Amino acid sequence: MKIAYYHASRFGNGAAVAARFAELMAERGVTVDVQHMRDADPKHLPAADVYVFSAPGFMGKPRRTARSFVGRVRLEPGARYAILTTEAAVKPDKNGQMPDPAKLEHWQQVMPTMRKLLEGKGVEVAEGTVKVTDLKGPLEDGWEEKVRAFADQISSIQSSAA
C-alpha cells in the first residue's frame, strides 16, 4: 500500500502529526510520501492507494492554502482519501464557562469544510482530528494515540481490500 500525505502545517504541528503517522504506517510496512501542500501540484498528484489531506484550522476553518489546494485536487474516479485536521482545542472563557455546543459547531468548520471541498472527488475512508492547545502549539496530551487510531482506520482499509 502507498499513501500520499499532504499537509499545510505552518507552525510544525501538522508536520509532527504527519511524521508520526508515517512512522506508524512504516511499522506496518506501508510507504507514506509526506509533502507540504505548497510543494505539490493538486492537479497532478502521483498514484497512491490512499490520499491523506491534513489541514490546520485558522479562525474556525481550514487554512487558506489548504482550502485552495484541496479545492483544486483532481483524483482518479474511485480514489480513496482521508482527512486529518489539526484544530484549536476548546477553552473556557474568562468566567470558566465552556462555549455553547451550537456556537462551537458554527465556529469550528475545519472538518465540514474539508469534507465539502473533497465531495465528489473520491471516496472518504477515514477522518480524524488532533487538537492544538494554543495558536503555535503544542499538540494536546494524547495526540499520538489519536494519530494511532487514524493509522488503524487506514490499516483496516488495507486489510479489507486484501
N, CA and C atoms as a LAMMPS dump frame, in Angstrom:
ITEM: TIMESTEP
0
ITEM: NUMBER OF ATOMS
486
ITEM: BOX BOUNDS ff ff ff
-5.0000000000000000e+02 5.0000000000000000e+02
-5.0000000000000000e+02 5.0000000000000000e+02
-5.0000000000000000e+02 5.0000000000000000e+02
ITEM: ATOMS id mol type element x y z
1 1 1 N 0.848 -1.177 0
2 1 2 C 0 0 0
3 1 3 C 0.893 1.24 0
4 2 1 N 0.477 2.241 -0.762
5 2 2 C 1.196 3.51 -0.821
6 2 3 C 0.229 4.634 -0.469
7 3 1 N 0.68 5.522 0.423
8 3 2 C -0.132 6.641 0.866
9 3 3 C 0.576 7.937 0.503
10 4 1 N -0.169 8.873 -0.068
11 4 2 C 0.333 10.216 -0.346
12 4 3 C -0.32 11.144 0.678
13 5 1 N 0.509 11.793 1.485
14 5 2 C 0.033 12.609 2.599
15 5 3 C 0.39 14.071 2.331
16 6 1 N -0.617 14.945 2.309
17 6 2 C -0.419 16.365 2.033
18 6 3 C -0.89 17.183 3.229
19 7 1 N -0.021 18.038 3.745
20 7 2 C -0.372 18.881 4.893
21 7 3 C -0.037 20.339 4.579
22 8 1 N -0.605 21.23 5.398
23 8 2 C -0.353 22.663 5.234
24 8 3 C 0.102 23.262 6.563
25 9 1 N 0.964 22.547 7.245
26 9 2 C 1.438 22.975 8.559
27 9 3 C 2.173 24.305 8.475
28 10 1 N 1.855 25.199 9.405
29 10 2 C 2.538 26.489 9.452
30 10 3 C 3.494 26.574 10.642
31 11 1 N 3.074 26.026 11.776
32 11 2 C 3.879 26.115 12.983
33 11 3 C 4.515 24.785 13.374
34 12 1 N 4.378 23.769 12.519
35 12 2 C 5.016 22.491 12.773
36 12 3 C 4.142 21.438 13.421
37 13 1 N 2.94 21.797 13.847
38 13 2 C 2.065 20.817 14.49
39 13 3 C 1.59 19.756 13.49
40 14 1 N 1.12 20.218 12.344
41 14 2 C 0.665 19.276 11.315
42 14 3 C 1.813 18.444 10.768
43 15 1 N 2.997 19.033 10.679
44 15 2 C 4.171 18.281 10.221
45 15 3 C 4.538 17.191 11.223
46 16 1 N 4.411 17.485 12.522
47 16 2 C 4.684 16.483 13.554
48 16 3 C 3.679 15.342 13.48
49 17 1 N 2.413 15.669 13.245
50 17 2 C 1.366 14.652 13.102
51 17 3 C 1.663 13.789 11.873
52 18 1 N 2.035 14.415 10.765
53 18 2 C 2.35 13.682 9.536
54 18 3 C 3.54 12.743 9.749
55 19 1 N 4.573 13.235 10.432
56 19 2 C 5.757 12.415 10.678
57 19 3 C 5.41 11.209 11.545
58 20 1 N 4.59 11.421 12.563
59 20 2 C 4.204 10.301 13.436
60 20 3 C 3.355 9.293 12.661
61 21 1 N 2.445 9.779 11.845
62 21 2 C 1.621 8.892 11.019
63 21 3 C 2.516 8.052 10.102
64 22 1 N 3.483 8.687 9.459
65 22 2 C 4.394 7.967 8.557
66 22 3 C 5.172 6.892 9.314
67 23 1 N 5.622 7.211 10.529
68 23 2 C 6.341 6.225 11.346
69 23 3 C 5.456 5.028 11.662
70 24 1 N 4.234 5.305 12.096
71 24 2 C 3.304 4.231 12.452
72 24 3 C 2.993 3.341 11.252
73 25 1 N 2.809 3.957 10.089
74 25 2 C 2.498 3.168 8.898
75 25 3 C 3.722 2.386 8.422
76 26 1 N 4.925 2.953 8.577
77 26 2 C 6.15 2.238 8.203
78 26 3 C 6.296 0.973 9.039
79 27 1 N 5.91 1.041 10.316
80 27 2 C 5.936 -0.144 11.18
81 27 3 C 5.018 -1.233 10.643
82 28 1 N 4.045 -0.871 9.839
83 28 2 C 3.074 -1.809 9.264
84 28 3 C 3.432 -2.17 7.823
85 29 1 N 4.594 -1.69 7.379
86 29 2 C 5.046 -2 6.03
87 29 3 C 4.419 -1.153 4.938
88 30 1 N 3.897 0.01 5.308
89 30 2 C 3.22 0.893 4.356
90 30 3 C 4.098 2.111 4.088
91 31 1 N 4.244 2.458 2.821
92 31 2 C 5.023 3.627 2.422
93 31 3 C 4.141 4.865 2.447
94 32 1 N 4.627 5.927 3.105
95 32 2 C 3.903 7.198 3.159
96 32 3 C 4.823 8.285 2.623
97 33 1 N 4.368 8.951 1.563
98 33 2 C 5.105 10.081 0.998
99 33 3 C 4.459 11.348 1.544
100 34 1 N 5.174 12.056 2.431
101 34 2 C 4.651 13.262 3.072
102 34 3 C 5.173 14.492 2.347
103 35 1 N 4.243 15.402 1.998
104 35 2 C 4.62 16.657 1.345
105 35 3 C 3.786 17.8 1.89
106 36 1 N 4.404 18.968 1.942
107 36 2 C 3.645 20.172 2.249
108 36 3 C 2.837 20.509 0.997
109 37 1 N 1.631 20.988 1.171
110 37 2 C 0.776 21.3 0.025
111 37 3 C 1.412 22.312 -0.919
112 38 1 N 2.213 23.239 -0.387
113 38 2 C 2.836 24.245 -1.247
114 38 3 C 3.848 23.634 -2.211
115 39 1 N 4.303 22.412 -1.932
116 39 2 C 5.309 21.746 -2.756
117 39 3 C 4.715 20.732 -3.73
118 40 1 N 3.4 20.694 -3.829
119 40 2 C 2.748 19.7 -4.685
120 40 3 C 1.794 20.384 -5.66
121 41 1 N 1.531 19.707 -6.759
122 41 2 C 0.583 20.201 -7.762
123 41 3 C -0.727 19.439 -7.58
124 42 1 N -1.78 20.098 -7.084
125 42 2 C -3.024 19.384 -6.789
126 42 3 C -3.71 18.77 -8.006
127 43 1 N -3.348 19.234 -9.186
128 43 2 C -3.977 18.694 -10.385
129 43 3 C -3.222 17.495 -10.949
130 44 1 N -2.032 17.227 -10.42
131 44 2 C -1.21 16.117 -10.908
132 44 3 C -0.565 15.378 -9.738
133 45 1 N -1.399 14.768 -8.906
134 45 2 C -0.875 14.016 -7.772
135 45 3 C -0.418 12.632 -8.243
136 46 1 N 0.665 12.119 -7.659
137 46 2 C 1.132 10.787 -8.048
138 46 3 C 0.129 9.715 -7.625
139 47 1 N 0.188 8.593 -8.27
140 47 2 C -0.706 7.481 -7.937
141 47 3 C -0.467 7.034 -6.501
142 48 1 N -1.561 6.75 -5.795
143 48 2 C -1.486 6.263 -4.423
144 48 3 C -2.738 5.439 -4.136
145 49 1 N -2.632 4.569 -3.148
146 49 2 C -3.796 3.78 -2.735
147 49 3 C -4.739 4.612 -1.879
148 50 1 N -4.166 5.539 -1.103
149 50 2 C -4.946 6.443 -0.268
150 50 3 C -4.239 7.795 -0.259
151 51 1 N -5.031 8.859 -0.35
152 51 2 C -4.525 10.22 -0.226
153 51 3 C -4.992 10.758 1.124
154 52 1 N -4.074 11.336 1.884
155 52 2 C -4.44 11.958 3.156
156 52 3 C -4.254 13.465 3.001
157 53 1 N -5.302 14.201 3.35
158 53 2 C -5.254 15.652 3.298
159 53 3 C -5.371 16.165 4.728
160 54 1 N -4.352 16.891 5.18
161 54 2 C -4.295 17.371 6.551
162 54 3 C -4.253 18.893 6.556
163 55 1 N -5.237 19.47 7.222
164 55 2 C -5.34 20.929 7.24
165 55 3 C -5.37 21.445 8.671
166 56 1 N -4.612 22.511 8.918
167 56 2 C -4.74 23.169 10.215
168 56 3 C -5.916 24.137 10.184
169 57 1 N -6.508 24.339 11.342
170 57 2 C -7.588 25.303 11.429
171 57 3 C -7.051 26.693 11.691
172 58 1 N -7.694 27.678 11.094
173 58 2 C -7.375 29.078 11.341
174 58 3 C -8.686 29.842 11.325
175 59 1 N -9.022 30.467 12.434
176 59 2 C -10.28 31.208 12.558
177 59 3 C -11.483 30.306 12.26
178 60 1 N -11.39 29.052 12.669
179 60 2 C -12.517 28.139 12.563
180 60 3 C -12.677 27.415 11.243
181 61 1 N -11.779 27.645 10.301
182 61 2 C -11.867 26.935 9.025
183 61 3 C -10.468 26.516 8.592
184 62 1 N -10.356 25.661 7.574
185 62 2 C -9.021 25.255 7.128
186 62 3 C -8.223 26.469 6.637
187 63 1 N -6.941 26.421 6.882
188 63 2 C -6.051 27.477 6.405
189 63 3 C -6.254 27.684 4.899
190 64 1 N -6.122 28.908 4.437
191 64 2 C -6.405 29.246 3.034
192 64 3 C -5.6 28.394 2.052
193 65 1 N -4.327 28.14 2.351
194 65 2 C -3.518 27.326 1.435
195 65 3 C -4.098 25.924 1.304
196 66 1 N -4.619 25.399 2.411
197 66 2 C -5.226 24.058 2.368
198 66 3 C -6.534 24.086 1.579
199 67 1 N -7.356 25.107 1.807
200 67 2 C -8.618 25.203 1.057
201 67 3 C -8.355 25.309 -0.443
202 68 1 N -7.382 26.114 -0.81
203 68 2 C -7.051 26.289 -2.222
204 68 3 C -6.547 24.982 -2.822
205 69 1 N -5.626 24.332 -2.136
206 69 2 C -5.056 23.08 -2.634
207 69 3 C -6.137 22.012 -2.799
208 70 1 N -6.893 21.784 -1.737
209 70 2 C -7.908 20.726 -1.761
210 70 3 C -9.011 21.055 -2.761
211 71 1 N -9.343 22.317 -2.894
212 71 2 C -10.355 22.712 -3.872
213 71 3 C -9.947 22.419 -5.305
214 72 1 N -8.635 22.426 -5.567
215 72 2 C -8.138 22.167 -6.926
216 72 3 C -7.701 20.721 -7.15
217 73 1 N -7.763 19.895 -6.11
218 73 2 C -7.323 18.498 -6.234
219 73 3 C -8.126 17.763 -7.296
220 74 1 N -7.395 16.999 -8.092
221 74 2 C -8.02 16.098 -9.066
222 74 3 C -7.579 14.678 -8.736
223 75 1 N -8.557 13.83 -8.473
224 75 2 C -8.273 12.429 -8.18
225 75 3 C -8.942 11.559 -9.234
226 76 1 N -8.376 10.396 -9.442
227 76 2 C -8.984 9.433 -10.352
228 76 3 C -10.326 8.973 -9.784
229 77 1 N -11.294 8.622 -10.632
230 77 2 C -12.58 8.129 -10.126
231 77 3 C -12.367 6.935 -9.195
232 78 1 N -13.048 6.968 -8.066
233 78 2 C -12.938 5.877 -7.099
234 78 3 C -11.742 5.983 -6.163
235 79 1 N -10.921 7.02 -6.326
236 79 2 C -9.754 7.182 -5.453
237 79 3 C -10.217 7.308 -4.002
238 80 1 N -9.402 6.769 -3.108
239 80 2 C -9.724 6.821 -1.683
240 80 3 C -8.915 7.928 -1.012
241 81 1 N -9.571 8.639 -0.121
242 81 2 C -8.873 9.695 0.605
243 81 3 C -9.314 9.702 2.062
244 82 1 N -8.489 10.343 2.887
245 82 2 C -8.777 10.508 4.307
246 82 3 C -8.449 11.946 4.689
247 83 1 N -9.065 12.41 5.756
248 83 2 C -8.864 13.773 6.231
249 83 3 C -8.4 13.717 7.682
250 84 1 N -7.324 14.427 7.968
251 84 2 C -6.817 14.543 9.336
252 84 3 C -6.539 16.02 9.596
253 85 1 N -7.24 16.602 10.545
254 85 2 C -7.1 18.033 10.801
255 85 3 C -6.392 18.3 12.129
256 86 1 N -5.79 19.464 12.226
257 86 2 C -5.273 19.97 13.499
258 86 3 C -6.06 21.236 13.797
259 87 1 N -6.787 21.217 14.897
260 87 2 C -7.695 22.309 15.223
261 87 3 C -7.471 22.809 16.639
262 88 1 N -7.862 24.018 16.899
263 88 2 C -7.727 24.616 18.227
264 88 3 C -8.583 23.876 19.245
265 89 1 N -7.98 23.585 20.388
266 89 2 C -8.716 22.97 21.484
267 89 3 C -9.671 24.005 22.08
268 90 1 N -10.818 23.558 22.518
269 90 2 C -11.804 24.442 23.124
270 90 3 C -11.329 24.787 24.537
271 91 1 N -11.43 26.064 24.859
272 91 2 C -11.025 26.54 26.184
273 91 3 C -12.192 27.278 26.841
274 92 1 N -12.23 27.254 28.162
275 92 2 C -13.281 28.023 28.846
276 92 3 C -13.041 29.523 28.691
277 93 1 N -14.122 30.292 28.794
278 93 2 C -13.989 31.747 28.712
279 93 3 C -13.42 32.305 30.025
280 94 1 N -13.339 33.617 30.15
281 94 2 C -12.724 34.241 31.322
282 94 3 C -13.49 33.935 32.609
283 95 1 N -14.742 33.493 32.474
284 95 2 C -15.553 33.118 33.633
285 95 3 C -15.502 31.619 33.918
286 96 1 N -14.707 30.901 33.134
287 96 2 C -14.58 29.461 33.333
288 96 3 C -15.661 28.633 32.671
289 97 1 N -16.481 29.276 31.846
290 97 2 C -17.581 28.579 31.171
291 97 3 C -17.127 28.076 29.796
292 98 1 N -17.499 26.861 29.488
293 98 2 C -17.215 26.316 28.164
294 98 3 C -18.235 26.892 27.178
295 99 1 N -17.825 27.104 25.93
296 99 2 C -18.757 27.645 24.922
297 99 3 C -19.932 26.694 24.674
298 100 1 N -21.03 27.265 24.286
299 100 2 C -22.228 26.51 23.944
300 100 3 C -21.924 25.611 22.745
301 101 1 N -22.348 24.335 22.774
302 101 2 C -22.061 23.428 21.644
303 101 3 C -22.554 23.942 20.29
304 102 1 N -23.689 24.627 20.264
305 102 2 C -24.198 25.159 18.992
306 102 3 C -23.259 26.232 18.448
307 103 1 N -22.714 27.061 19.327
308 103 2 C -21.765 28.078 18.889
309 103 3 C -20.473 27.438 18.399
310 104 1 N -20.044 26.404 19.1
311 104 2 C -18.832 25.699 18.668
312 104 3 C -19.009 25.123 17.275
313 105 1 N -20.158 24.507 17.054
314 105 2 C -20.43 23.915 15.739
315 105 3 C -20.394 24.982 14.647
316 106 1 N -20.879 26.155 14.955
317 106 2 C -20.879 27.262 13.992
318 106 3 C -19.455 27.742 13.704
319 107 1 N -18.621 27.828 14.745
320 107 2 C -17.283 28.389 14.583
321 107 3 C -16.222 27.38 14.2
322 108 1 N -16.414 26.116 14.488
323 108 2 C -15.414 25.11 14.142
324 108 3 C -15.849 24.369 12.882
325 109 1 N -15.384 24.868 11.752
326 109 2 C -15.806 24.352 10.456
327 109 3 C -14.668 23.711 9.654
328 110 1 N -13.581 23.327 10.319
329 110 2 C -12.439 22.766 9.588
330 110 3 C -12.829 21.457 8.892
331 111 1 N -13.301 20.484 9.65
332 111 2 C -13.65 19.188 9.063
333 111 3 C -14.814 19.311 8.077
334 112 1 N -15.918 19.997 8.423
335 112 2 C -17.001 20.126 7.439
336 112 3 C -16.557 20.788 6.134
337 113 1 N -15.689 21.79 6.231
338 113 2 C -15.206 22.459 5.021
339 113 3 C -14.354 21.518 4.192
340 114 1 N -13.491 20.75 4.844
341 114 2 C -12.656 19.786 4.112
342 114 3 C -13.54 18.748 3.412
343 115 1 N -14.54 18.251 4.123
344 115 2 C -15.454 17.269 3.508
345 115 3 C -16.134 17.86 2.267
346 116 1 N -16.596 19.087 2.403
347 116 2 C -17.299 19.739 1.291
348 116 3 C -16.372 19.937 0.094
349 117 1 N -15.135 20.373 0.347
350 117 2 C -14.173 20.588 -0.743
351 117 3 C -13.829 19.29 -1.467
352 118 1 N -13.845 18.18 -0.752
353 118 2 C -13.476 16.89 -1.361
354 118 3 C -14.684 16.101 -1.875
355 119 1 N -15.867 16.602 -1.611
356 119 2 C -17.089 15.921 -2.027
357 119 3 C -17.077 15.638 -3.531
358 120 1 N -17.33 14.398 -3.886
359 120 2 C -17.392 14.003 -5.287
360 120 3 C -16.04 13.788 -5.939
361 121 1 N -14.956 13.936 -5.189
362 121 2 C -13.618 13.776 -5.771
363 121 3 C -13.034 12.395 -5.502
364 122 1 N -13.748 11.588 -4.79
365 122 2 C -13.264 10.257 -4.444
366 122 3 C -14.131 9.683 -3.351
367 123 1 N -13.58 8.715 -2.624
368 123 2 C -14.314 8.041 -1.566
369 123 3 C -13.589 8.29 -0.246
370 124 1 N -14.267 8.943 0.702
371 124 2 C -13.65 9.171 2.003
372 124 3 C -13.642 7.86 2.778
373 125 1 N -12.478 7.518 3.316
374 125 2 C -12.331 6.247 4.027
375 125 3 C -11.967 6.411 5.496
376 126 1 N -11.532 7.597 5.905
377 126 2 C -11.167 7.814 7.302
378 126 3 C -11.076 9.307 7.574
379 127 1 N -11.242 9.646 8.853
380 127 2 C -11.027 11.026 9.253
381 127 3 C -10.66 11.067 10.725
382 128 1 N -9.981 12.146 11.084
383 128 2 C -9.582 12.326 12.472
384 128 3 C -9.195 13.769 12.73
385 129 1 N -9.152 14.117 14.015
386 129 2 C -8.791 15.463 14.424
387 129 3 C -7.851 15.397 15.614
388 130 1 N -6.802 16.193 15.544
389 130 2 C -5.877 16.357 16.66
390 130 3 C -5.981 17.814 17.09
391 131 1 N -6.121 18.025 18.383
392 131 2 C -6.277 19.385 18.906
393 131 3 C -4.91 20.011 19.196
394 132 1 N -4.865 21.332 19.01
395 132 2 C -3.685 22.136 19.314
396 132 3 C -4.078 23.039 20.476
397 133 1 N -3.25 23.083 21.51
398 133 2 C -3.629 23.799 22.729
399 133 3 C -3.498 25.314 22.636
400 134 1 N -2.707 25.819 21.714
401 134 2 C -2.55 27.251 21.513
402 134 3 C -2.232 27.482 20.038
403 135 1 N -2.196 28.718 19.604
404 135 2 C -2.005 29.032 18.186
405 135 3 C -0.816 28.294 17.579
406 136 1 N 0.314 28.322 18.269
407 136 2 C 1.514 27.688 17.728
408 136 3 C 1.795 26.324 18.362
409 137 1 N 0.893 25.827 19.142
410 137 2 C 1.079 24.541 19.788
411 137 3 C 1.299 24.741 21.271
412 138 1 N 1.523 23.695 21.949
413 138 2 C 1.803 22.34 21.495
414 138 3 C 0.521 21.566 21.2
415 139 1 N 0.718 20.353 20.717
416 139 2 C -0.399 19.459 20.479
417 139 3 C -0.944 18.981 21.823
418 140 1 N -2.213 18.607 21.833
419 140 2 C -2.87 18.159 23.056
420 140 3 C -2.194 16.915 23.632
421 141 1 N -2.37 16.704 24.922
422 141 2 C -1.908 15.464 25.536
423 141 3 C -2.642 14.304 24.871
424 142 1 N -1.937 13.237 24.591
425 142 2 C -2.546 12.057 23.98
426 142 3 C -2.699 12.139 22.469
427 143 1 N -2.101 13.146 21.837
428 143 2 C -2.264 13.31 20.392
429 143 3 C -1.745 12.106 19.612
430 144 1 N -0.686 11.485 20.123
431 144 2 C -0.12 10.341 19.4
432 144 3 C -1.109 9.176 19.327
433 145 1 N -1.933 9.017 20.364
434 145 2 C -2.949 7.961 20.335
435 145 3 C -4.021 8.264 19.283
436 146 1 N -4.345 9.53 19.099
437 146 2 C -5.3 9.892 18.054
438 146 3 C -4.727 9.589 16.668
439 147 1 N -3.44 9.837 16.497
440 147 2 C -2.797 9.528 15.22
441 147 3 C -2.749 8.013 15.026
442 148 1 N -2.497 7.283 16.101
443 148 2 C -2.502 5.811 16.016
444 148 3 C -3.894 5.302 15.62
445 149 1 N -4.935 5.875 16.2
446 149 2 C -6.303 5.466 15.851
447 149 3 C -6.593 5.76 14.38
448 150 1 N -6.106 6.897 13.892
449 150 2 C -6.264 7.239 12.477
450 150 3 C -5.51 6.227 11.612
451 151 1 N -4.289 5.882 12.009
452 151 2 C -3.494 4.878 11.282
453 151 3 C -4.216 3.53 11.288
454 152 1 N -4.874 3.211 12.389
455 152 2 C -5.648 1.963 12.467
456 152 3 C -6.791 1.968 11.449
457 153 1 N -7.453 3.127 11.302
458 153 2 C -8.528 3.233 10.31
459 153 3 C -7.983 2.948 8.908
460 154 1 N -6.833 3.531 8.601
461 154 2 C -6.226 3.343 7.281
462 154 3 C -5.797 1.892 7.106
463 155 1 N -5.23 1.303 8.146
464 155 2 C -4.802 -0.09 8.071
465 155 3 C -5.976 -1.031 7.855
466 156 1 N -7.126 -0.693 8.426
467 156 2 C -8.296 -1.553 8.229
468 156 3 C -8.75 -1.534 6.775
469 157 1 N -8.511 -0.439 6.079
470 157 2 C -8.821 -0.359 4.647
471 157 3 C -7.944 -1.343 3.889
472 158 1 N -6.662 -1.336 4.254
473 158 2 C -5.705 -2.233 3.608
474 158 3 C -6.118 -3.677 3.845
475 159 1 N -6.517 -3.994 5.063
476 159 2 C -6.913 -5.365 5.411
477 159 3 C -8.16 -5.793 4.654
478 160 1 N -9.147 -4.889 4.568
479 160 2 C -10.4 -5.242 3.893
480 160 3 C -10.238 -5.329 2.386
481 161 1 N -9.231 -4.621 1.827
482 161 2 C -9.001 -4.649 0.391
483 161 3 C -8.236 -5.89 -0.039
484 162 1 N -7.56 -6.523 0.927
485 162 2 C -6.745 -7.697 0.603
486 162 3 C -7.573 -8.929 0.371
